[in-house]
């Protein structure tokens, strides 16, 4: 398939937040695709929230309801994201008490 024939990819995003002092697990705070995903990403960029690309994890997390803590089965996968965030934040401003992340993936547009 040429680039012209290939369907354009559509952005899909989930956002996580974790405050170890207040929460027992990271919480899904936003999710969306297409235009909503772009708005979520724009907000993240404005606030300096790191972006992490993990298509499989986005697909799984996008099945959860916004506001809920992630399930224990996902702790290992999300821990990898949090490690990335902590390292990024440490480089910028030292240790932080909260972590947030936007996970992104491009998915084919429905036909």
C-alpha positions as CSV (number, residue, x, y, z in Angstrom):
1,X,0.0,0.0,0.0
2,X,1.3,3.4,-0.9
3,X,1.2,6.3,1.6
4,X,-1.7,7.8,-0.3
5,X,-3.7,4.6,-0.1
6,X,-2.8,3.8,3.6
7,X,-5.4,5.0,6.1
8,X,-4.3,7.9,8.2
9,X,-3.4,7.1,11.8
10,X,-5.5,8.5,14.6
11,X,-4.0,9.4,17.9
12,X,-5.2,7.6,21.0
13,X,-4.1,8.9,24.4
14,X,-4.5,8.0,28.1
15,X,-3.3,10.1,31.0
16,X,-2.2,8.8,34.4
17,X,-1.5,10.5,37.7
18,X,0.0,9.0,40.8
19,X,0.5,10.6,44.2
20,X,2.2,8.0,46.4
21,X,1.2,9.8,49.6
22,X,-2.5,9.9,48.7
23,X,-3.2,7.0,46.3
24,X,-2.5,3.2,46.5
25,X,-2.1,3.0,42.7
26,X,-1.9,5.3,39.7
27,X,-5.2,6.6,38.5
28,X,-6.5,7.1,34.9
29,X,-7.4,10.8,34.7
30,X,-8.2,11.2,31.0
31,X,-8.5,9.3,27.8
32,X,-9.5,10.0,24.2
33,X,-8.7,9.7,20.5
34,X,-8.7,12.0,17.6
35,X,-9.6,15.6,18.5
36,X,-10.0,14.8,22.2
37,X,-6.5,13.1,22.2
38,X,-5.1,16.3,20.6
39,X,-6.6,18.4,23.3
40,X,-5.2,16.2,26.1
41,X,-1.8,16.2,24.5
42,X,-1.9,20.0,24.1
43,X,-2.7,20.3,27.8
44,X,0.1,18.0,28.7
45,X,2.6,19.9,26.6
46,X,1.5,23.2,28.2
47,X,2.0,21.8,31.7
48,X,5.3,20.1,30.8
49,X,4.0,16.6,31.4
50,X,6.3,13.9,29.8
51,X,4.9,11.8,27.0
52,X,5.5,8.1,26.8
53,X,4.6,6.0,23.8
54,X,3.4,2.4,24.5
55,X,0.7,1.2,22.1
56,X,-0.1,-2.0,23.9
57,X,-0.5,-0.3,27.3
58,X,-2.6,2.5,25.8
59,X,-5.0,-0.1,24.4
60,X,-5.3,-1.8,27.7
61,X,-5.7,1.4,29.8
62,X,-8.2,2.9,27.4
63,X,-10.6,0.1,28.4
64,X,-10.7,1.5,32.0
65,X,-13.1,4.1,33.3
66,X,-11.6,7.6,33.9
67,X,-11.1,8.2,37.6
68,X,-10.3,4.6,38.6
69,X,-7.0,3.3,39.9
70,X,-5.3,0.9,37.6
71,X,-5.8,-2.8,38.3
72,X,-3.0,-4.8,40.1
73,X,-2.4,-6.8,36.9
74,X,-1.2,-3.6,35.3
75,X,1.2,-2.5,38.0
76,X,4.4,-3.9,36.3
77,X,3.6,-2.2,33.0
78,X,2.7,1.1,34.6
79,X,5.8,0.9,36.9
80,X,7.9,1.2,33.8
81,X,6.1,4.3,32.7
82,X,6.5,5.8,36.2
83,X,10.2,5.1,36.2
84,X,10.5,7.0,33.0
85,X,8.6,9.9,34.4
86,X,10.6,10.0,37.7
87,X,13.8,10.0,35.7
88,X,12.5,12.8,33.4
89,X,11.3,14.9,36.4
90,X,14.5,14.4,38.3
91,X,16.5,15.7,35.4
92,X,14.2,18.8,35.3
93,X,13.7,19.7,38.9
94,X,14.8,17.0,41.3
95,X,12.6,14.5,43.2
96,X,8.9,15.2,42.9
97,X,5.9,13.9,45.0
98,X,3.6,13.4,42.1
99,X,3.9,11.7,38.7
100,X,1.8,12.1,35.6
101,X,2.1,10.7,32.2
102,X,0.4,10.8,28.8
103,X,0.6,7.5,26.9
104,X,0.1,7.8,23.2
105,X,-0.5,5.6,20.2
106,X,-1.6,6.0,16.6
107,X,-4.4,3.7,15.6
108,X,-6.0,3.4,12.1
109,X,-9.1,5.5,11.5
110,X,-12.3,3.6,11.1
111,X,-13.4,3.2,7.5
